[in-house]
Amino acid sequence: MTPIRLALVGLGKIARDQHLPAIAGDKRFTLAAVVSRSSGVDGAPHFATLAELLASDVTVDAVALCTPPQPRHALAHQALAAGKHVMLEKPPGATLSEVEDLRQVAAARSLTLQTTWHSRCAAGVQPARQWLADRAVKAVRICWKEDVRVWHPGQTWIWEAGGLGVFDPGINALSIVTAILPRPFFLARGVLHTPSNLQAPVQAELDFTDAAGAPIRAEFDFLQTGPQSWDIEVDTDDGALKLTHGGARLWINDHLVYEGPDREYPGLYTEFARLIADGSSDVDVSPLRHVADAFLLSERVSAPPFIE
């Protein structure tokens, strides 16, 4: 089997920490090129722009876009127009309309487009989904709190319009609950705390209800110091479920029943290879839709200026 020749576009923290190791560990892919305005990767041709790569004699079959979300639509459109399959790092775009346009372009050209939600590949997520499938959900509590200074140092784009702010990590929680809950849910009210010197919120409290009226409470905080929290608790008619460590550990009635290794990004590349082989796409915007609803419906509260 000939490996898929992949170009990595954007060489920030997520690309170095997750994408490069996942590509190196998957024989179905080979790193054919890197696109970055700054540094490159030893052994791979380096280009400053995607346009330069596409105009070169370096052959690529697919691109993984790891840039901030704001420029991603134009880059993905450029890659699809050149006949390349596209993986979109989360969030898949700055707006829902952008992703829908890309879905249509990919379909018209019979190319694979993948929206990636890496937290869904955490070890406990699919077992949690299976356990909840036959149970009635009574209440859900989401606590997703981390320190932006640790996880996104110097990344000013995250505070700009379209950068999502606290929803950059918060959307990971939403990607899990949209995957595991057996019923759809809808935002009832929200509060967004936005520093006076930024365009995106640093904290958020959201209250949803599912189709049967069960309450779902989400608390997102980008200023958490000390222990970090990536937890989801679900009360049902047959006991309680809890996902901790971002979905890596699954607890049923306070007993640890499932824990697995970190295979989130290898899981994404396994799925990308399968989609390309099948000639299909996976375009799911449900987590981003909930974020858009939060920006539409929530009350805005002024927060103190953010100083990194």
N, C-alpha and C positions, 0 to 999 in steps of 0.2 A: 504494500500500500504506500503510495506516494504521500508524504506529509503535506498538510495544508500550509502553504507559505504565508505567514502572518506578518503584518506590519503593526507595530505598536505606536500609536499616535498619542503623544503626551507622556512625559517621563517624570511625573511627580511621585509623591510618596506612595500612593495606592499602586501605581505601576511597578515601582521598585519592590515594594513589600509583598505584593500579591500576584500581579500578572506575570512578571518575569519568572518567579519560581514555578508558577503553575504551567507556563509554556515549556520551561526547561524539563519539567517532569512528565510531559505528555508526548509520547512518540508520534501522535497524530498531527502534531504541529511542529513547525520549525520557525524560528525568528528570522524573517527575511530582511527586515529593515526596521529602523527606529526613526520616528519623526519628533523632533524636539528643537526648540529655539536655543537650548543651551547644550546640555551634555548628551552623550550617546552611550552605547553599550559595546564593549569589546567584542569583536567578531561579527558585528552586524553593520551594514551600511547605514550611515546617518544622514538625514536630510533635515533642513530647517523648516520646511513646510510640506504638507501633503501634496500640493501641486508639484513641487520639485520631485518628489518620489514618483508620482504618476507619470511625469514626463521623462523619467529616466529609463534605463534599460533593465532595472531591477524588477523581476516579476513577483507579484504578490497575488494571492487568491482572496485574502480577507484582511480586514483591518479591525483592530480593537481600539475604540476611541476612549481615551482616559483623560481627556481634557476637562476643564470645568464645563458645566452644562451650557453656559451662554453661547459659545461658538459652535456647539456640537452639531446643530442642525445643518449648518453650511458644510461642515466637514463630512458628515454622513451623506449628504446629498451628492457631494463631489465624488465620494468613494463609490456610491451606488451607480452614478452616471458612468463611472469607469468600469463597471462590471464586477465590483468587489462585494463580497459578503461583509456584513457589518455587525460587530458586537458593540453595544452601547453600555458603557459603565453607568451605574446609577447616580443620580436620576437620569432617565434616558433623554431628557431635553429640558429646556427652560419653560416650555409650555406644552399643553396637551395637543394643541394644533400642530406643532412641529412634529411630534411623534406620529400623529395620524398621517401627515403628509409623507413621512418616510416610509410608513407601512404601505401606503399606496404605491409609492415609487418602487419599493422592493418587490411587491407583488407583480407589478407590471413588467418588471425585468426578470422575474423568476429567480430572485436572489434571496438569500437568507438575511433576515434582520432579527437580532436578538436583544430584547431588553433584559438586562441582568439585575437580579435581586439576590445578591450573594447570601444574605441572611437566611433565605429560604433553603439554602443548602447546608445550614448548620445541622449537626447530628441529630438533635432532638425534634426538629420541626416536622418531618414526615410521620414519625411515630405519634407525635401530638395530634396531628391531623387525623390519623386513623383512630386514635382513642376518642376524639371528640365527635367523630362522624355519627355515632349512634346515641349521643347524649344530648340532653337539652341544656343549653348554656343559660345560666342565671345571672352572672355578672362577670365582668372582665376588668382587670386593673393593669395598666401598663406604666412601668417606671423606667424611663430611658434617660439616664443622667450621666454626663461625662464632661471632662475638662477640655474645652476647645484648645487651650494653650498647649496641651499635651498631644492631642490627636491631629490638630490642624495648625501647627505653628507657622505664622507668617503668611497664611493663605487668605489674603484680603478679598479674593473673589467671592468667598463664601458669605461675605457681608454685603455684597452688592445686590442690586435687583436681579432676581433669577438665581442667586446663589443659595437660597433657601435658609441660610442661617441654621438655627437649631433643628430644622427639618432635614438637614443633610444626614445626621444620625437618626433623627426621629422617623424618617421614611423607612429605615431598616425595620423598626418595630411594626410599622404599618404593613410592610411587605410580609411579615410573618403572620399577623392577625388576619390579613386578607386571604392567606393561604390555609390557615388552620380552622377558622371559625366556619361552622356549617351553614350560617345564614348571613346574608348581606347586612351591612350596618351603615348608619347615616349620621352625619354631624348634626347635633342639636344646638350647641353653643361652644364658644371658645374664647380664650383670652391670649393675646400675643403680646409679649413684653419686648419692645424694640428700643435699644439704646438711642439716645438723641443724635449720635454721630454715625449711625449705621442705617442701612436700608432693609435689613432682615432681622427677624426676632432672635433673641438669645434664650428665651424661655417661652413655653406654651403650655396651657392647660386646655384639654379638649374633652368634651362630653358627647359621646355618641349613644345611639340606641340601635339595637339590631331589629330585624324585621318582626320579631316577636315582643319587642319592648325591653329586652334585657339591657341594662346600663353598661356602657364601656367607657372607662375613665382613663385618659392618657395624660401623663405628666412628663414633659420634655424639658431638660435643663442642660445648657451648654457651659455652665459655670460651676459644675460640680467639682469640688476638691476632695481629696481623700479617696475612699473606696468609690469605684465607679459602678453604676447600676444599669444593667440591661436585662430587665425582668418582665415577664408577662404571667399574670395569674388568672386562671379561669375557674369560676365556681360552676358546677353542674348539678343536675339532679342525682348524680351518682358519684359524688366525690369532687375533689379539687385537683387541678393540674397546674403545674408551674414550670415555666421555661426560664432558666437562668443562664448567665454568661453568654447573652446574645443568642440563645437557642441551642447552645452546645450541651446543656444538661437538662434532662426531663425528669420532673418529680411528680409522682402521683400520691396524693394524700400524705405528703411530706416524706415519702420514700424515694430515693434516687433509683430510677428504673432504667435510665438510658444515658450513657455518656460516650461520646465518640471523639475522634481526633478532628482537628481543624481541616476540613476538606471543602470549604466553601468555594474558593476560586478554582481548584481542580474540578469541582462539580460543575461550575459554569462552563469550563472548557470542554468537559465531557459532553455536555448538552449542546454546545455550539457545534462540535464535530458531528453529533448525531443529526442536528438540524440541517447542516450542509449536505450530509450524505442523503438525507431524505428529501432534500429540495423543499424544505418548509421553513417557517418562521415562528417565532414566539414573541408576540408583542402584547404585553400586559401593562396597562397604565393605571390599574386600580390603586396602587399606593400613591402615585402622583396625583390622581384624581382627589383623594382625600386631603392631600396637602393643598391643592387648589381650592377645595371647599373651605379649608381652614382660613386661607387668605381672603376668601369672599365673605365669610359669615362671622368671623371672630371680631371681638372688641379689641381695639388697640390701646395698650397702656404704655406710657413713656417710662423707660428704664434709665438708670444712670449711664453715662458714657462708658463705652468699652475701651479699655486700654490694655493692650497685650503686654 
